[in-house]
Amino acid sequence: MKIKITIILLLAIVVSAFTINKQEKIVKAEEFQKEADTIGLKFVMPENYKETVVKKNRDLWYSFAIKNKDADFEIRYTIRSLKPQFEEYEKCKLDKNCLMINPNNIYKGTTMTNVLNMTAGQGAEIGPFPAEAVKNEFNADAGGSAFFEFNCEFRKGYKYGQMVYLHKDNVADVIITYLSNDVDVHSDLMMEPFHALTFK
């Protein structure tokens, strides 16, 4: 009986390990750069960073993550092309019975929802970037950020988060999430990689 239980436990561990490995992977910078390029974005890998594991979670999907080589600081990138949504939107406009929000306005609700997800419904102030600055620095039409204390699965290993959103009309929506454990150095650590991802 004990042998059977041991075998079952071992099988469960092997299956769990396989499942975790399947859900977690390291995406190389070159792979993310190609993906970003096809959407209309440009990514330059910051010098003091290395690729880290992309983990599946129920709060916010992301496709690429990097970690500071010397500090407890991680950055996760979510990029979404607006092209598929605009194709549907154009079709919808031809149908009198179809109602659809302009894809250029969806980022507003998505940003608010993601902040609520990160904070278990507590929310945080989302401050917009000045229009001229976001255009000059990111070549985007809109952008902003929210700083909060995490209360979700997404945070695993981190206490604080800062979400930066960027939007370019008819092109793409971007969410960059900065994760840390030390609020005193959080802003300083953000500076080096802050302009790593921009619109072309």
C-alpha positions in Angstrom: 0.0 0.0 0.0 2.8 2.4 0.9 4.6 1.7 -2.4 1.4 2.5 -4.4 1.0 5.8 -2.5 4.7 6.7 -3.1 4.4 6.0 -6.8 1.2 8.1 -7.0 2.9 11.0 -5.2 6.0 10.7 -7.5 3.7 10.8 -10.5 1.9 13.8 -9.2 5.2 15.7 -8.7 6.4 14.8 -12.2 3.1 15.9 -13.7 3.1 19.2 -11.6 6.7 19.9 -12.7 5.8 19.3 -16.3 2.8 21.6 -16.1 4.8 24.4 -14.4 7.5 24.2 -17.0 4.9 24.4 -19.8 3.3 27.5 -18.2 6.6 29.3 -17.5 9.2 30.1 -20.2 11.9 32.6 -20.9 11.3 34.7 -24.0 14.5 36.0 -25.6 14.8 39.7 -26.3 15.3 39.0 -30.1 12.0 37.2 -30.2 10.2 40.0 -28.4 11.9 42.6 -30.7 10.5 40.8 -33.8 7.0 40.7 -32.3 7.2 44.4 -31.4 8.5 45.3 -34.8 5.5 43.6 -36.6 3.1 45.7 -34.4 4.8 49.1 -35.0 6.9 49.2 -31.9 10.7 49.3 -31.3 12.3 47.6 -28.3 15.9 48.1 -27.2 17.2 45.8 -24.4 18.5 47.9 -21.5 22.1 47.1 -20.6 21.7 46.1 -17.0 18.9 43.7 -17.6 18.4 40.0 -18.5 15.4 38.0 -19.8 13.4 36.3 -17.1 10.5 33.8 -16.9 7.1 34.8 -18.3 4.5 33.3 -15.9 0.9 32.6 -16.6 -1.5 34.3 -14.3 -5.2 35.3 -14.1 -4.6 39.0 -13.7 -2.7 40.3 -16.7 -1.4 38.5 -19.7 2.1 39.6 -20.8 4.5 38.3 -23.4 8.0 39.4 -22.2 9.8 40.1 -19.0 13.2 41.3 -17.9 14.9 41.6 -14.6 17.6 44.0 -13.3 20.9 42.1 -12.9 21.8 43.9 -9.7 18.5 44.8 -8.0 15.2 43.3 -7.0 13.3 44.9 -9.9 11.4 43.3 -12.8 9.5 44.7 -15.9 6.7 42.9 -17.8 5.5 43.9 -21.2 2.0 43.5 -22.7 1.6 44.6 -26.3 -1.6 44.3 -28.4 -2.0 45.2 -32.0 -5.1 47.1 -32.8 -5.2 45.9 -36.4 -7.5 42.8 -35.7 -9.9 45.0 -33.8 -10.0 47.6 -36.5 -10.8 45.0 -39.1 -13.8 43.9 -37.0 -14.8 47.6 -36.4 -14.8 48.4 -40.1 -17.0 45.3 -40.8 -19.3 46.4 -37.9 -19.8 49.9 -39.4 -21.3 48.3 -42.5 -24.0 46.4 -40.4 -26.8 48.6 -39.0 -27.4 46.0 -36.3 -23.8 46.0 -35.1 -22.5 48.2 -32.3 -18.8 48.4 -31.4 -16.6 50.8 -29.5 -13.9 52.5 -31.6 -10.7 50.4 -30.8 -8.8 53.7 -30.1 -11.0 54.2 -27.0 -10.7 50.7 -25.5 -7.3 51.3 -23.7 -9.1 53.7 -21.2 -11.3 50.9 -19.8 -8.6 48.3 -20.1 -6.1 50.3 -18.1 -8.7 50.9 -15.3 -9.6 47.2 -15.2 -6.0 46.1 -15.0 -5.3 48.5 -12.1 -8.3 47.1 -10.3 -7.1 43.5 -10.9 -3.6 44.4 -9.5 -5.1 45.8 -6.3 -8.0 43.4 -5.7 -10.5 46.1 -6.5 -8.9 48.9 -4.4 -7.8 50.9 -7.5 -5.2 53.6 -7.7 -5.0 57.0 -9.3 -4.1 56.8 -13.0 -2.2 60.0 -13.9 -2.0 60.8 -17.6 1.3 61.9 -19.2 1.4 65.4 -20.8 0.4 65.0 -24.5 3.5 66.6 -25.8 5.8 64.6 -23.6 4.2 61.3 -24.5 4.5 62.2 -28.2 8.1 63.3 -28.0 9.3 60.4 -25.7 7.3 57.5 -26.9 5.8 58.6 -30.2 2.4 57.7 -28.7 -0.9 59.5 -28.7 -1.7 58.9 -25.1 -0.1 57.5 -22.0 0.0 57.6 -18.2 0.8 55.6 -15.1 -0.5 54.3 -11.8 1.6 53.3 -8.7 0.1 50.8 -6.2 0.7 48.1 -3.7 -0.1 44.7 -5.2 -2.8 42.4 -4.0 -3.0 39.7 -6.7 -1.5 36.6 -8.2 0.5 38.6 -10.8 2.8 40.1 -8.1 4.3 36.8 -6.8 7.6 37.9 -5.1 6.9 41.6 -5.3 5.1 44.2 -3.1 4.9 47.3 -5.3 3.8 47.8 -8.9 3.7 50.7 -11.4 1.7 50.3 -14.5 2.5 52.5 -17.5 0.1 52.5 -20.4 0.8 53.7 -23.9 -1.6 54.1 -26.9 -1.0 55.0 -30.5 -4.1 55.5 -32.6 -4.8 52.7 -35.1 -1.6 50.9 -34.1 -1.3 49.3 -30.7 -1.9 49.4 -26.9 1.0 48.8 -24.5 1.1 48.1 -20.8 4.5 48.0 -19.0 4.4 46.8 -15.4 7.3 47.6 -13.1 7.6 45.4 -10.0 9.7 46.0 -6.9 10.0 45.5 -3.2 11.6 48.8 -2.2 9.5 51.9 -2.7 12.5 54.2 -2.0 14.5 53.0 -5.1 11.6 52.1 -7.3 11.6 55.4 -9.3 15.3 55.4 -9.7 15.4 51.9 -11.1 12.7 52.8 -13.6 14.8 55.4 -15.3 17.2 53.3 -17.2 14.6 51.1 -19.0 11.8 53.7 -19.1 12.2 54.4 -22.9 13.2 50.8 -23.9 9.9 50.3 -25.7 8.6 53.1 -28.0 6.4 53.4 -31.1 8.2 53.8 -34.4 
